[in-house]
Amino acid sequence: MQQKIIYILFILSSVISYGQVSINVNPDKNDYTGKDVVNLTIVLEMNGSEYNQQTPIRLPDLSKFNIIGSGSVNNTYVDPATNTVITQRVSQLALEPKQKGKIKIGSVLVTVNNKIYKTEPFDILVKEVDKRSASSASNEVYLNMEIDDKDIYQDQPTVAVLKAYSKNMDNFRKVKNIHLPQQDNINVHPISFVKSEIDPSSSYGNMASQVLAVFMVFPNAAGYVEVPAVSASVSSYSNKNKIISNRVKLNVRKLPEGSPECFKNAVGNFNVSIYNASKEKVEIKKPINVVVKVTGEGNLSDMELPKIAESPDYEIFTPKITSAVAPGTTGIKGEILASYILIPKKAGDINVKTEQFAFFNPANKEYVDLGQETLALNAFSHDQIMDSKTTVEKVNEYTNNFLETVNTPVLKTTSFKVKEKGKFHWNILLTNMAILLALFVAYLLFKTWQKKRTLVKESVPSKSLGSVAETENEIRQSLKTDINDYFSYLENLKDNEDYHKFFQTIDEMDTEVRKEYFQSSTEDFRRFLESYKGSAMAEEYRNLSQKIQMEKYAPVKSPEGMDQLLKAIVNLYSQISK
């Protein structure tokens, strides 16, 4: 009898265990920090071959997270004890919290055999990031890098803000030498290094905060991308410490499928045009300047530009790239010019075409194919061009060639070149003849003045050598640089945006000023200023030298920043040269 009861209980337990559906969700832990990744494991188990999963697993509202990764695996096996088919589906999600505090994760739903199964909702706690952990060498100033938009497309920019936190507001002026992150899978372009006003109250304890830098990050690879830390130095009279910020994880989405064949890596909104920059008539076997212009906003500084397509009708050379760009709201905006030297090989009509160009517009989430741009040229032979010119035009051309080759330091004659006109102008011809006569007279006067100057030098008696102090003063006066000439030249270079020559002239001016005081290196000159001009001027000279180096190697130079830099240079070097 007892054996029968045991057998019946065994049968009942088999029936109860046969044909069950269970679903559950388990986080890897309950408490997280803002830098942690929340890992959720979803397990759906069906015991019995008669169960059919009718819907995929439906996730709850995860808008408070960035989904940075997911994966799933299916397992099916037979329980040898009960001869039951067991199907198990395991899914995992990697989530990044967007906010701090208590976050509720709702129920996960699935429909099996017309019945809905769900899990119980639960809460997780996300704590504030301890910004002190971002510091490596200083226990007084902390850096924190903040990026709001962490879910972007490949080659789409996101804005990063670097903030400093400290209980002592005086520490903010000690933070210098900011180095932006560098990594192969991201491109970084600075927006501003101008420090903001100090915020006395921040979200982290009783610390004050200040924005130190704003920059754009362009991820050039899809997937899970981590932006490296930003480093800076905290300088004081006693020591110099290095501090680093936190790292930020980005979820970089892959660009949608269905891109045109001509699409490369342009993300944003762009236009392409082509034009002939040469004003002369197009002549075969003579070079002309053809420009491909790309305007718009996006990854303008990093994208691959459309080239001029090759053709047997002309020969092209490697272009010179010039750009006028600035940070915008959705990327780098402005224009980039590719100037090609093109030599026609035949006379007649020539069509110069660009390569096909397409870009992805993240605002509309679609690809835009601009196709090809065409420039129509009409090339002439040398005989055709000479036959089309009048006698007056030939005279003017000869005069222009003479003025180009005979240029003097007294008068820049190339500015008097004759422009081609449709009719004859006597006043232009007379002006050219007057210029030639004036040049000849100026040459004679210059020779006469030079002879008189030589005679005066010979008649002047030799002066006494004088004392050592007088001799040193004379040497210093002879070496003294007219600093105002440098200031005017730097102003012209800044207005013309010739920044390479601008910084080269600054180095030349600094060398000349140091020679006045017989100092060979900047460090010796700084110690000289500290001894004879005061420590405040020496510190200002050191800070200006660092600022010049930062602006010199910055990928994007703003007109406002260059204006401020020039004002600082004029102010400091004017005081030094007094």
Stockholm file with secondary structure:
# STOCKHOLM 1.0

chainA/1-578         MQQKIIYILFILSSVISYGQVSINVNPDKNDYTGKDVVNLTIVLEMNGSEYNQQTPIRLPDLSKFNIIGSGSVNNTYVDPATNTVITQRVSQLALEPKQKGKIKIGSVLVTVNNKIYKTEPFDILVKEVDKRSASSASNEVYLNMEIDDKDIYQDQPTVAVLKAYSKNMDNFRKVKNIHLPQQDNINVHPISFVKSEIDPSSSYGNMASQVLAVFMVFPNAAGYVEVPAVSASVSSYSNKNKIISNRVKLNVRKLPEGSPECFKNAVGNFNVSIYNASKEKVEIKKPINVVVKVTGEGNLSDMELPKIAESPDYEIFTPKITSAVAPGTTGIKGEILASYILIPKKAGDINVKTEQFAFFNPANKEYVDLGQETLALNAFSHDQIMDSKTTVEKVNEYTNNFLETVNTPVLKTTSFKVKEKGKFHWNILLTNMAILLALFVAYLLFKTWQKKRTLVKESVPSKSLGSVAETENEIRQSLKTDINDYFSYLENLKDNEDYHKFFQTIDEMDTEVRKEYFQSSTEDFRRFLESYKGSAMAEEYRNLSQKIQMEKYAPVKSPEGMDQLLKAIVNLYSQISK
#=GR chainA/1-578 SS CHHHHHHHHHHHHHHHHSSEEEEEEEESCSEEETTCCEEEEEEEEEESTTCCBCSCCBCCCCTTEEEEEEEEEEEEEEETTTTEEEEEEEEEEEEEESSCEEEEECCCEEEETTEEEECCCEEEEEECCCGGGGCSSCSSEEEEEEESCCEEETTCCEEEEEEEEESSGGGGGGEEEEECCCBTTEEEEEEECCCCCCBSCCSSTTCEEEEEEEEEEEECSCEEEEECCCEEEEECSSCEEEEECCCEEEEEECCCSCCCTTEEEEEEEEEEEEEECCCSCCBTTSCEEEEEEEEEEEBTTTSCCCCBCCBTTEEECCCEEEEEEEECSSSEEEEEEEEEEEEECSSEEEEEEBCCEEEEETTTTEEEEEECCEEEEEEBCHHHHHHHSCHHHHHHHHHHHHHHHSCCSSCCGGGGCCCCCSSCCHHHHHHHHHHHHHHHHHHHHHHHHHHHHHHHHHHSCCCCCCCHHHHHHHHHHHHCCCHHHHHHHHHHHHHTTCHHHHHHHHHHHHHHHHHHTTCCSHHHHHHHHHHHTCHHHHHHHHHHHHHHHHHHTCSSCCHHHHHHHHHHHHHHHHHHTC
#=GC SS_cons         CHHHHHHHHHHHHHHHHSSEEEEEEEESCSEEETTCCEEEEEEEEEESTTCCBCSCCBCCCCTTEEEEEEEEEEEEEEETTTTEEEEEEEEEEEEEESSCEEEEECCCEEEETTEEEECCCEEEEEECCCGGGGCSSCSSEEEEEEESCCEEETTCCEEEEEEEEESSGGGGGGEEEEECCCBTTEEEEEEECCCCCCBSCCSSTTCEEEEEEEEEEEECSCEEEEECCCEEEEECSSCEEEEECCCEEEEEECCCSCCCTTEEEEEEEEEEEEEECCCSCCBTTSCEEEEEEEEEEEBTTTSCCCCBCCBTTEEECCCEEEEEEEECSSSEEEEEEEEEEEEECSSEEEEEEBCCEEEEETTTTEEEEEECCEEEEEEBCHHHHHHHSCHHHHHHHHHHHHHHHSCCSSCCGGGGCCCCCSSCCHHHHHHHHHHHHHHHHHHHHHHHHHHHHHHHHHHSCCCCCCCHHHHHHHHHHHHCCCHHHHHHHHHHHHHTTCHHHHHHHHHHHHHHHHHHTTCCSHHHHHHHHHHHTCHHHHHHHHHHHHHHHHHHTCSSCCHHHHHHHHHHHHHHHHHHTC
//
